[in-house]
Amino acid sequence: MTAPSPSAPSAKCPICGRPREALYRPFCSRRCANLDLQRWLTGRYRIDQDDPDADEDAE
């Protein structure tokens, strides 16, 4: 079984759900790509991690 290609009808933009555009993959437009970037830059998206240095400072 093969994975669907980015141009497959089932490939949707993670921001608005419209079909993806190869130029802005995985998004459909520059607008959706910029919205995603803005969400990362403002901290709406973040990757939580354990910080071992913070634990040592508390002791």
mmCIF file of the N, C-alpha and C atoms, coordinates in Angstrom:
data_MODEL
# 
_entry.id   MODEL 
# 
loop_
_atom_site.group_PDB 
_atom_site.id 
_atom_site.type_symbol 
_atom_site.label_atom_id 
_atom_site.label_alt_id 
_atom_site.label_comp_id 
_atom_site.label_asym_id 
_atom_site.label_entity_id 
_atom_site.label_seq_id 
_atom_site.pdbx_PDB_ins_code 
_atom_site.Cartn_x 
_atom_site.Cartn_y 
_atom_site.Cartn_z 
_atom_site.occupancy 
_atom_site.B_iso_or_equiv 
_atom_site.pdbx_formal_charge 
_atom_site.auth_seq_id 
_atom_site.auth_comp_id 
_atom_site.auth_asym_id 
_atom_site.auth_atom_id 
_atom_site.pdbx_PDB_model_num 
ATOM 1   N N  . MET A 1 1  ? 0.851  -1.177 0.000  1.00 0.00 ? 1  MET A N  1 
ATOM 2   C CA . MET A 1 1  ? 0.000  0.000  0.000  1.00 0.00 ? 1  MET A CA 1 
ATOM 3   C C  . MET A 1 1  ? 0.892  1.233  0.000  1.00 0.00 ? 1  MET A C  1 
ATOM 4   N N  . THR A 1 2  ? 0.564  2.200  -0.825 1.00 0.00 ? 2  THR A N  1 
ATOM 5   C CA . THR A 1 2  ? 1.378  3.408  -0.915 1.00 0.00 ? 2  THR A CA 1 
ATOM 6   C C  . THR A 1 2  ? 0.686  4.562  -0.220 1.00 0.00 ? 2  THR A C  1 
ATOM 7   N N  . ALA A 1 3  ? 1.482  5.483  0.243  1.00 0.00 ? 3  ALA A N  1 
ATOM 8   C CA . ALA A 1 3  ? 0.936  6.671  0.907  1.00 0.00 ? 3  ALA A CA 1 
ATOM 9   C C  . ALA A 1 3  ? 0.369  7.621  -0.130 1.00 0.00 ? 3  ALA A C  1 
ATOM 10  N N  . PRO A 1 4  ? -0.680 8.390  0.221  1.00 0.00 ? 4  PRO A N  1 
ATOM 11  C CA . PRO A 1 4  ? -1.232 9.331  -0.741 1.00 0.00 ? 4  PRO A CA 1 
ATOM 12  C C  . PRO A 1 4  ? -0.225 10.430 -1.039 1.00 0.00 ? 4  PRO A C  1 
ATOM 13  N N  . SER A 1 5  ? -0.219 10.875 -2.280 1.00 0.00 ? 5  SER A N  1 
ATOM 14  C CA . SER A 1 5  ? 0.697  11.948 -2.666 1.00 0.00 ? 5  SER A CA 1 
ATOM 15  C C  . SER A 1 5  ? 0.152  13.279 -2.171 1.00 0.00 ? 5  SER A C  1 
ATOM 16  N N  . PRO A 1 6  ? 1.025  14.302 -2.029 1.00 0.00 ? 6  PRO A N  1 
ATOM 17  C CA . PRO A 1 6  ? 0.573  15.602 -1.528 1.00 0.00 ? 6  PRO A CA 1 
ATOM 18  C C  . PRO A 1 6  ? -0.504 16.242 -2.410 1.00 0.00 ? 6  PRO A C  1 
ATOM 19  N N  . SER A 1 7  ? -0.570 15.844 -3.674 1.00 0.00 ? 7  SER A N  1 
ATOM 20  C CA . SER A 1 7  ? -1.576 16.419 -4.549 1.00 0.00 ? 7  SER A CA 1 
ATOM 21  C C  . SER A 1 7  ? -2.873 15.607 -4.571 1.00 0.00 ? 7  SER A C  1 
ATOM 22  N N  . ALA A 1 8  ? -2.924 14.542 -3.768 1.00 0.00 ? 8  ALA A N  1 
ATOM 23  C CA . ALA A 1 8  ? -4.125 13.710 -3.703 1.00 0.00 ? 8  ALA A CA 1 
ATOM 24  C C  . ALA A 1 8  ? -5.282 14.506 -3.111 1.00 0.00 ? 8  ALA A C  1 
ATOM 25  N N  . PRO A 1 9  ? -6.517 14.225 -3.545 1.00 0.00 ? 9  PRO A N  1 
ATOM 26  C CA . PRO A 1 9  ? -7.665 14.971 -3.033 1.00 0.00 ? 9  PRO A CA 1 
ATOM 27  C C  . PRO A 1 9  ? -7.831 14.890 -1.517 1.00 0.00 ? 9  PRO A C  1 
ATOM 28  N N  . SER A 1 10 ? -7.323 13.821 -0.893 1.00 0.00 ? 10 SER A N  1 
ATOM 29  C CA . SER A 1 10 ? -7.477 13.683 0.549  1.00 0.00 ? 10 SER A CA 1 
ATOM 30  C C  . SER A 1 10 ? -6.482 14.531 1.333  1.00 0.00 ? 10 SER A C  1 
ATOM 31  N N  . ALA A 1 11 ? -5.462 15.077 0.651  1.00 0.00 ? 11 ALA A N  1 
ATOM 32  C CA . ALA A 1 11 ? -4.463 15.905 1.324  1.00 0.00 ? 11 ALA A CA 1 
ATOM 33  C C  . ALA A 1 11 ? -5.049 17.298 1.524  1.00 0.00 ? 11 ALA A C  1 
ATOM 34  N N  . LYS A 1 12 ? -5.303 17.643 2.783  1.00 0.00 ? 12 LYS A N  1 
ATOM 35  C CA . LYS A 1 12 ? -5.951 18.915 3.093  1.00 0.00 ? 12 LYS A CA 1 
ATOM 36  C C  . LYS A 1 12 ? -5.026 19.804 3.903  1.00 0.00 ? 12 LYS A C  1 
ATOM 37  N N  . CYS A 1 13 ? -5.237 21.088 3.767  1.00 0.00 ? 13 CYS A N  1 
ATOM 38  C CA . CYS A 1 13 ? -4.496 22.092 4.519  1.00 0.00 ? 13 CYS A CA 1 
ATOM 39  C C  . CYS A 1 13 ? -4.834 21.939 6.001  1.00 0.00 ? 13 CYS A C  1 
ATOM 40  N N  . PRO A 1 14 ? -3.833 21.879 6.880  1.00 0.00 ? 14 PRO A N  1 
ATOM 41  C CA . PRO A 1 14 ? -4.116 21.712 8.310  1.00 0.00 ? 14 PRO A CA 1 
ATOM 42  C C  . PRO A 1 14 ? -4.755 22.946 8.958  1.00 0.00 ? 14 PRO A C  1 
ATOM 43  N N  . ILE A 1 15 ? -4.722 24.079 8.292  1.00 0.00 ? 15 ILE A N  1 
ATOM 44  C CA . ILE A 1 15 ? -5.294 25.304 8.843  1.00 0.00 ? 15 ILE A CA 1 
ATOM 45  C C  . ILE A 1 15 ? -6.759 25.460 8.456  1.00 0.00 ? 15 ILE A C  1 
ATOM 46  N N  . CYS A 1 16 ? -7.064 25.349 7.154  1.00 0.00 ? 16 CYS A N  1 
ATOM 47  C CA . CYS A 1 16 ? -8.437 25.635 6.703  1.00 0.00 ? 16 CYS A CA 1 
ATOM 48  C C  . CYS A 1 16 ? -9.161 24.445 6.090  1.00 0.00 ? 16 CYS A C  1 
ATOM 49  N N  . GLY A 1 17 ? -8.436 23.361 5.761  1.00 0.00 ? 17 GLY A N  1 
ATOM 50  C CA . GLY A 1 17 ? -9.080 22.178 5.220  1.00 0.00 ? 17 GLY A CA 1 
ATOM 51  C C  . GLY A 1 17 ? -9.233 22.147 3.711  1.00 0.00 ? 17 GLY A C  1 
ATOM 52  N N  . ARG A 1 18 ? -8.802 23.198 3.032  1.00 0.00 ? 18 ARG A N  1 
ATOM 53  C CA . ARG A 1 18 ? -8.869 23.190 1.563  1.00 0.00 ? 18 ARG A CA 1 
ATOM 54  C C  . ARG A 1 18 ? -7.761 22.297 1.013  1.00 0.00 ? 18 ARG A C  1 
ATOM 55  N N  . PRO A 1 19 ? -7.843 21.907 -0.260 1.00 0.00 ? 19 PRO A N  1 
ATOM 56  C CA . PRO A 1 19 ? -6.793 21.063 -0.852 1.00 0.00 ? 19 PRO A CA 1 
ATOM 57  C C  . PRO A 1 19 ? -5.428 21.755 -0.797 1.00 0.00 ? 19 PRO A C  1 
ATOM 58  N N  . ARG A 1 20 ? -4.391 20.979 -0.555 1.00 0.00 ? 20 ARG A N  1 
ATOM 59  C CA . ARG A 1 20 ? -3.028 21.513 -0.478 1.00 0.00 ? 20 ARG A CA 1 
ATOM 60  C C  . ARG A 1 20 ? -2.555 22.002 -1.831 1.00 0.00 ? 20 ARG A C  1 
ATOM 61  N N  . GLU A 1 21 ? -1.656 22.961 -1.802 1.00 0.00 ? 21 GLU A N  1 
ATOM 62  C CA . GLU A 1 21 ? -1.014 23.485 -3.003 1.00 0.00 ? 21 GLU A CA 1 
ATOM 63  C C  . GLU A 1 21 ? 0.466  23.130 -2.903 1.00 0.00 ? 21 GLU A C  1 
ATOM 64  N N  . ALA A 1 22 ? 1.023  22.559 -3.956 1.00 0.00 ? 22 ALA A N  1 
ATOM 65  C CA . ALA A 1 22 ? 2.409  22.088 -3.918 1.00 0.00 ? 22 ALA A CA 1 
ATOM 66  C C  . ALA A 1 22 ? 3.385  23.192 -3.525 1.00 0.00 ? 22 ALA A C  1 
ATOM 67  N N  . LEU A 1 23 ? 3.156  24.406 -3.970 1.00 0.00 ? 23 LEU A N  1 
ATOM 68  C CA . LEU A 1 23 ? 4.058  25.524 -3.677 1.00 0.00 ? 23 LEU A CA 1 
ATOM 69  C C  . LEU A 1 23 ? 4.128  25.833 -2.182 1.00 0.00 ? 23 LEU A C  1 
ATOM 70  N N  . TYR A 1 24 ? 3.015  25.642 -1.469 1.00 0.00 ? 24 TYR A N  1 
ATOM 71  C CA . TYR A 1 24 ? 2.946  25.987 -0.051 1.00 0.00 ? 24 TYR A CA 1 
ATOM 72  C C  . TYR A 1 24 ? 2.800  24.769 0.854  1.00 0.00 ? 24 TYR A C  1 
ATOM 73  N N  . ARG A 1 25 ? 3.091  23.587 0.344  1.00 0.00 ? 25 ARG A N  1 
ATOM 74  C CA . ARG A 1 25 ? 2.901  22.340 1.064  1.00 0.00 ? 25 ARG A CA 1 
ATOM 75  C C  . ARG A 1 25 ? 3.433  22.409 2.482  1.00 0.00 ? 25 ARG A C  1 
ATOM 76  N N  . PRO A 1 26 ? 2.749  22.027 3.493  1.00 0.00 ? 26 PRO A N  1 
ATOM 77  C CA . PRO A 1 26 ? 1.491  21.281 3.526  1.00 0.00 ? 26 PRO A CA 1 
ATOM 78  C C  . PRO A 1 26 ? 0.258  22.173 3.539  1.00 0.00 ? 26 PRO A C  1 
ATOM 79  N N  . PHE A 1 27 ? 0.413  23.454 3.244  1.00 0.00 ? 27 PHE A N  1 
ATOM 80  C CA . PHE A 1 27 ? -0.707 24.393 3.293  1.00 0.00 ? 27 PHE A CA 1 
ATOM 81  C C  . PHE A 1 27 ? -1.273 24.622 1.900  1.00 0.00 ? 27 PHE A C  1 
ATOM 82  N N  . CYS A 1 28 ? -2.377 25.378 1.839  1.00 0.00 ? 28 CYS A N  1 
ATOM 83  C CA . CYS A 1 28 ? -3.014 25.652 0.554  1.00 0.00 ? 28 CYS A CA 1 
ATOM 84  C C  . CYS A 1 28 ? -2.614 27.013 -0.004 1.00 0.00 ? 28 CYS A C  1 
ATOM 85  N N  . SER A 1 29 ? -2.094 27.878 0.845  1.00 0.00 ? 29 SER A N  1 
ATOM 86  C CA . SER A 1 29 ? -1.773 29.234 0.401  1.00 0.00 ? 29 SER A CA 1 
ATOM 87  C C  . SER A 1 29 ? -0.728 29.861 1.312  1.00 0.00 ? 29 SER A C  1 
ATOM 88  N N  . ARG A 1 30 ? -0.205 30.979 0.875  1.00 0.00 ? 30 ARG A N  1 
ATOM 89  C CA . ARG A 1 30 ? 0.753  31.729 1.693  1.00 0.00 ? 30 ARG A CA 1 
ATOM 90  C C  . ARG A 1 30 ? 0.073  32.202 2.976  1.00 0.00 ? 30 ARG A C  1 
ATOM 91  N N  . ARG A 1 31 ? -1.202 32.557 2.884  1.00 0.00 ? 31 ARG A N  1 
ATOM 92  C CA . ARG A 1 31 ? -1.944 33.025 4.061  1.00 0.00 ? 31 ARG A CA 1 
ATOM 93  C C  . ARG A 1 31 ? -1.959 31.966 5.156  1.00 0.00 ? 31 ARG A C  1 
ATOM 94  N N  . CYS A 1 32 ? -2.291 30.729 4.810  1.00 0.00 ? 32 CYS A N  1 
ATOM 95  C CA . CYS A 1 32 ? -2.331 29.657 5.810  1.00 0.00 ? 32 CYS A CA 1 
ATOM 96  C C  . CYS A 1 32 ? -0.935 29.349 6.340  1.00 0.00 ? 32 CYS A C  1 
ATOM 97  N N  . ALA A 1 33 ? 0.081  29.405 5.487  1.00 0.00 ? 33 ALA A N  1 
ATOM 98  C CA . ALA A 1 33 ? 1.453  29.191 5.942  1.00 0.00 ? 33 ALA A CA 1 
ATOM 99  C C  . ALA A 1 33 ? 1.850  30.276 6.938  1.00 0.00 ? 33 ALA A C  1 
ATOM 100 N N  . ASN A 1 34 ? 1.483  31.514 6.657  1.00 0.00 ? 34 ASN A N  1 
ATOM 101 C CA . ASN A 1 34 ? 1.806  32.610 7.570  1.00 0.00 ? 34 ASN A CA 1 
ATOM 102 C C  . ASN A 1 34 ? 1.032  32.519 8.874  1.00 0.00 ? 34 ASN A C  1 
ATOM 103 N N  . LEU A 1 35 ? -0.216 32.069 8.820  1.00 0.00 ? 35 LEU A N  1 
ATOM 104 C CA . LEU A 1 35 ? -0.980 31.868 10.052 1.00 0.00 ? 35 LEU A CA 1 
ATOM 105 C C  . LEU A 1 35 ? -0.311 30.829 10.946 1.00 0.00 ? 35 LEU A C  1 
ATOM 106 N N  . ASP A 1 36 ? 0.164  29.754 10.345 1.00 0.00 ? 36 ASP A N  1 
ATOM 107 C CA . ASP A 1 36 ? 0.842  28.714 11.107 1.00 0.00 ? 36 ASP A CA 1 
ATOM 108 C C  . ASP A 1 36 ? 2.126  29.261 11.736 1.00 0.00 ? 36 ASP A C  1 
ATOM 109 N N  . LEU A 1 37 ? 2.906  30.004 10.967 1.00 0.00 ? 37 LEU A N  1 
ATOM 110 C CA . LEU A 1 37 ? 4.133  30.603 11.493 1.00 0.00 ? 37 LEU A CA 1 
ATOM 111 C C  . LEU A 1 37 ? 3.824  31.550 12.644 1.00 0.00 ? 37 LEU A C  1 
ATOM 112 N N  . GLN A 1 38 ? 2.793  32.362 12.490 1.00 0.00 ? 38 GLN A N  1 
ATOM 113 C CA . GLN A 1 38 ? 2.413  33.303 13.542 1.00 0.00 ? 38 GLN A CA 1 
ATOM 114 C C  . GLN A 1 38 ? 2.027  32.571 14.823 1.00 0.00 ? 38 GLN A C  1 
ATOM 115 N N  . ARG A 1 39 ? 1.362  31.449 14.687 1.00 0.00 ? 39 ARG A N  1 
ATOM 116 C CA . ARG A 1 39 ? 0.974  30.659 15.866 1.00 0.00 ? 39 ARG A CA 1 
ATOM 117 C C  . ARG A 1 39 ? 2.203  30.114 16.588 1.00 0.00 ? 39 ARG A C  1 
ATOM 118 N N  . TRP A 1 40 ? 3.225  29.695 15.846 1.00 0.00 ? 40 TRP A N  1 
ATOM 119 C CA . TRP A 1 40 ? 4.460  29.230 16.478 1.00 0.00 ? 40 TRP A CA 1 
ATOM 120 C C  . TRP A 1 40 ? 5.167  30.392 17.162 1.00 0.00 ? 40 TRP A C  1 
ATOM 121 N N  . LEU A 1 41 ? 5.250  31.537 16.487 1.00 0.00 ? 41 LEU A N  1 
ATOM 122 C CA . LEU A 1 41 ? 6.005  32.666 17.026 1.00 0.00 ? 41 LEU A CA 1 
ATOM 123 C C  . LEU A 1 41 ? 5.361  33.286 18.264 1.00 0.00 ? 41 LEU A C  1 
ATOM 124 N N  . THR A 1 42 ? 4.048  33.205 18.377 1.00 0.00 ? 42 THR A N  1 
ATOM 125 C CA . THR A 1 42 ? 3.370  33.785 19.533 1.00 0.00 ? 42 THR A CA 1 
ATOM 126 C C  . THR A 1 42 ? 3.204  32.782 20.682 1.00 0.00 ? 42 THR A C  1 
ATOM 127 N N  . GLY A 1 43 ? 3.655  31.547 20.494 1.00 0.00 ? 43 GLY A N  1 
ATOM 128 C CA . GLY A 1 43 ? 3.599  30.556 21.557 1.00 0.00 ? 43 GLY A CA 1 
ATOM 129 C C  . GLY A 1 43 ? 2.305  29.770 21.622 1.00 0.00 ? 43 GLY A C  1 
ATOM 130 N N  . ARG A 1 44 ? 1.431  29.952 20.648 1.00 0.00 ? 44 ARG A N  1 
ATOM 131 C CA . ARG A 1 44 ? 0.197  29.157 20.651 1.00 0.00 ? 44 ARG A CA 1 
ATOM 132 C C  . ARG A 1 44 ? 0.517  27.682 20.455 1.00 0.00 ? 44 ARG A C  1 
ATOM 133 N N  . TYR A 1 45 ? 1.504  27.411 19.619 1.00 0.00 ? 45 TYR A N  1 
ATOM 134 C CA . TYR A 1 45 ? 2.024  26.054 19.477 1.00 0.00 ? 45 TYR A CA 1 
ATOM 135 C C  . TYR A 1 45 ? 3.312  26.013 20.284 1.00 0.00 ? 45 TYR A C  1 
ATOM 136 N N  . ARG A 1 46 ? 3.537  24.918 20.964 1.00 0.00 ? 46 ARG A N  1 
ATOM 137 C CA . ARG A 1 46 ? 4.819  24.745 21.627 1.00 0.00 ? 46 ARG A CA 1 
ATOM 138 C C  . ARG A 1 46 ? 5.055  23.265 21.863 1.00 0.00 ? 46 ARG A C  1 
ATOM 139 N N  . ILE A 1 47 ? 6.298  22.937 22.043 1.00 0.00 ? 47 ILE A N  1 
ATOM 140 C CA . ILE A 1 47 ? 6.684  21.566 22.318 1.00 0.00 ? 47 ILE A CA 1 
ATOM 141 C C  . ILE A 1 47 ? 7.161  21.538 23.759 1.00 0.00 ? 47 ILE A C  1 
ATOM 142 N N  . ASP A 1 48 ? 6.417  20.862 24.605 1.00 0.00 ? 48 ASP A N  1 
ATOM 143 C CA . ASP A 1 48 ? 6.796  20.747 26.006 1.00 0.00 ? 48 ASP A CA 1 
ATOM 144 C C  . ASP A 1 48 ? 7.931  19.742 26.138 1.00 0.00 ? 48 ASP A C  1 
ATOM 145 N N  . GLN A 1 49 ? 8.858  20.049 27.031 1.00 0.00 ? 49 GLN A N  1 
ATOM 146 C CA . GLN A 1 49 ? 9.955  19.126 27.281 1.00 0.00 ? 49 GLN A CA 1 
ATOM 147 C C  . GLN A 1 49 ? 10.390 19.247 28.727 1.00 0.00 ? 49 GLN A C  1 
ATOM 148 N N  . ASP A 1 50 ? 10.987 18.195 29.213 1.00 0.00 ? 50 ASP A N  1 
ATOM 149 C CA . ASP A 1 50 ? 11.553 18.227 30.547 1.00 0.00 ? 50 ASP A CA 1 
ATOM 150 C C  . ASP A 1 50 ? 12.887 18.947 30.465 1.00 0.00 ? 50 ASP A C  1 
ATOM 151 N N  . ASP A 1 51 ? 13.124 19.838 31.409 1.00 0.00 ? 51 ASP A N  1 
ATOM 152 C CA . ASP A 1 51 ? 14.377 20.574 31.440 1.00 0.00 ? 51 ASP A CA 1 
ATOM 153 C C  . ASP A 1 51 ? 15.179 20.120 32.659 1.00 0.00 ? 51 ASP A C  1 
ATOM 154 N N  . PRO A 1 52 ? 16.162 19.230 32.485 1.00 0.00 ? 52 PRO A N  1 
ATOM 155 C CA . PRO A 1 52 ? 16.915 18.717 33.619 1.00 0.00 ? 52 PRO A CA 1 
ATOM 156 C C  . PRO A 1 52 ? 17.694 19.821 34.342 1.00 0.00 ? 52 PRO A C  1 
ATOM 157 N N  . ASP A 1 53 ? 18.089 20.883 33.643 1.00 0.00 ? 53 ASP A N  1 
ATOM 158 C CA . ASP A 1 53 ? 18.812 21.978 34.281 1.00 0.00 ? 53 ASP A CA 1 
ATOM 159 C C  . ASP A 1 53 ? 17.922 22.725 35.274 1.00 0.00 ? 53 ASP A C  1 
ATOM 160 N N  . ALA A 1 54 ? 16.647 22.842 34.980 1.00 0.00 ? 54 ALA A N  1 
ATOM 161 C CA . ALA A 1 54 ? 15.724 23.547 35.879 1.00 0.00 ? 54 ALA A CA 1 
ATOM 162 C C  . ALA A 1 54 ? 15.578 22.776 37.196 1.00 0.00 ? 54 ALA A C  1 
ATOM 163 N N  . ASP A 1 55 ? 15.579 21.442 37.150 1.00 0.00 ? 55 ASP A N  1 
ATOM 164 C CA . ASP A 1 55 ? 15.484 20.637 38.353 1.00 0.00 ? 55 ASP A CA 1 
ATOM 165 C C  . ASP A 1 55 ? 16.714 20.820 39.252 1.00 0.00 ? 55 ASP A C  1 
ATOM 166 N N  . GLU A 1 56 ? 17.879 20.935 38.648 1.00 0.00 ? 56 GLU A N  1 
ATOM 167 C CA . GLU A 1 56 ? 19.099 21.116 39.419 1.00 0.00 ? 56 GLU A CA 1 
ATOM 168 C C  . GLU A 1 56 ? 19.125 22.475 40.092 1.00 0.00 ? 56 GLU A C  1 
ATOM 169 N N  . ASP A 1 57 ? 18.575 23.502 39.452 1.00 0.00 ? 57 ASP A N  1 
ATOM 170 C CA . ASP A 1 57 ? 18.555 24.845 40.014 1.00 0.00 ? 57 ASP A CA 1 
ATOM 171 C C  . ASP A 1 57 ? 17.646 24.928 41.244 1.00 0.00 ? 57 ASP A C  1 
ATOM 172 N N  . ALA A 1 58 ? 16.614 24.102 41.279 1.00 0.00 ? 58 ALA A N  1 
ATOM 173 C CA . ALA A 1 58 ? 15.650 24.130 42.379 1.00 0.00 ? 58 ALA A CA 1 
ATOM 174 C C  . ALA A 1 58 ? 16.239 23.554 43.675 1.00 0.00 ? 58 ALA A C  1 
ATOM 175 N N  . GLU A 1 59 ? 17.267 22.747 43.562 1.00 0.00 ? 59 GLU A N  1 
ATOM 176 C CA . GLU A 1 59 ? 17.855 22.093 44.743 1.00 0.00 ? 59 GLU A CA 1 
ATOM 177 C C  . GLU A 1 59 ? 18.752 22.997 45.524 1.00 0.00 ? 59 GLU A C  1 
# 
